[in-house]
Amino acid sequence: MTPGNAAEQHKGFIFGVAAYGMSGLFPLYWPMLEPTGPIEILANRMVWSLAVVLALLAAKRNWAWIAELRRSPRKCLLLLAAAALVSVNWGTYIWAVNRHQVVETSLGYFITPLVTVLFAVLILRERLRPAQWAAVGVGGVAIVELVIGYGHVPWIALILAASFGSYGLCKKLAAVPAVESMAVETAFQFLPALAYLAFLQADHTAKFGHVRWTVTVLLVCAGLVTAVPLICFAASANRLPLSTMGLLQFLAPILQLCCGVFIAHETVPGSEWIGFGIVWVALAMLTYDSLAQVRESRRSRPAAEPALLAQ
């Protein structure tokens, strides 16, 4: 690994931690939007996300990427698929959280890393370091323990894992810069979402603008709450191997679990605590391995710089 690549991967690691850290705190936000229904929340999330990314693009004053993207139908199709997948993920997640199923949503995001790593190895042909294989193995044991502990098929968790794992794969294959890719995704989502919100207003069933003003403000802010973590996610996906992204994803469900247990006061059986504890071991192994890679790259940097100067 060259020092330049190591520096980019270090940035990607930071972006990934930021993305999953913010995502892990989402269970605190969506209940504040009650009595708004899950689909109306989802539609507002889509509409206001586009407003946020358009403001960011206007600040960058760079629109040349649109012409470049139009010349690549493959990337457009990948981003269309990403928009559909993340819509399924968002809708399922908001519905589950507002039905007080935070713990099962955390299980979904515990399963997601294994789906992501599976895509990385089987589709992208990425190679894992021994420590990463060990983390995957430990995480797999934890997932088996958690699923057995539920005693039934956790449909919410499986939908969340499959949709977000596939979303990450599409983003990796598209390789479009973070803000620009988010703009395309939300542009695909915008018209259906706007049409649904207009229907609710015409039907006099909309909550936006018709309940407490704080709820309306929070619905508008849902765009910012959505866009920032996904932009960080895209920035991380463009810099890190998908396998590393997958293992980093353990951070979000850990935070979601804490929200469910300590704030929403959901009950977690003892068997599930065992599974969560095993996952924490896997996350600690990944963190140690990533930090070791950064230290190794820094040690190799002084040796690389004289060689560059001699050219």
C-alpha positions, 0 to 999 in steps of 0.5 A: 500500500502506497502512502498516498493510498494509505492517506485516502483510506484513512480519510475513508475510515473517518468518513465511514465512522462518521456515516455509521455513527450518525446512522446509529443515532437515527432512532432518536430522531424519527419518533420526534416526527409523530404523528406523521406516518412512515410514508409521509416521513419517507417522502419528506426525507426524499424531497428535502434531501434533494434540496440539501444536495442541490445547495451543496452543488451550488456552493461547489459550482461544478456542473460538468459532471452531469454531462459526464454522467449522461455518457455513462448509462451504466452508472445512471442505472446503478444509481437508479438501483441505489435510489430504489434500494435505499428507499426500501431501506429507509421506509422499512427502518422508519416503519420499524422504529415507529413501531418500537422495533429498534432492537430488530432493526439493530439486528438487521444492521448487524447482519448487513456487514456480512452481506457487504463482505460477501459481495466484496469477496464474491463479486468484487474479488477483494482479498481480506487480511487475516485479521479481517477474516477473523473479524468476519468469522467472529461476526458470523458466529454472533449473527447465528447466535442472534438469529437463534435467539429471536426464535423466528425469522426476523423479516425486518432485519433481513430486509434491512440487511439485503437492501443496504448491503446491495445499496453499498455494492451499487455505490461502489460499482458506480464510483461517482463522487459523494455529493454528485451521487447523492444528487442523482439518487434523490433526483430519481426519488423526488417526483414520486415523493413530491406527488405523494406529498401533494396528494396528502395535502389535497386529501387533507391528511398531510401532517406537514404544516398541519401539526405542531410547528416543531414537527414541520421543522423536523420534517424539513431537517430530515433532508439534512439528517439524511444527506450528511450521513449518506454523503459521508457513506459515499465518500467512504465507499469511494476510498475504502475496499467494500470489505472494510466498509462492511466491517465498519458497519457494525458501529451503527447497530451497536448505537441503535441497540443502545438507543433501543435499550437505554432510551426506548427501554426495549427488552433484550433477552440474555441470549441476544446480549451474548451475540452483541458482545461477540459482535463487539469483539469483531469490531474491536478486531477490525479497529485494531487492524485498521489502526495497525495499517495506518501506523505501517503506512506512516512508517513507510512514508519517510522511506518513500519520500526520498525516492520521490525526490530523487526522480 
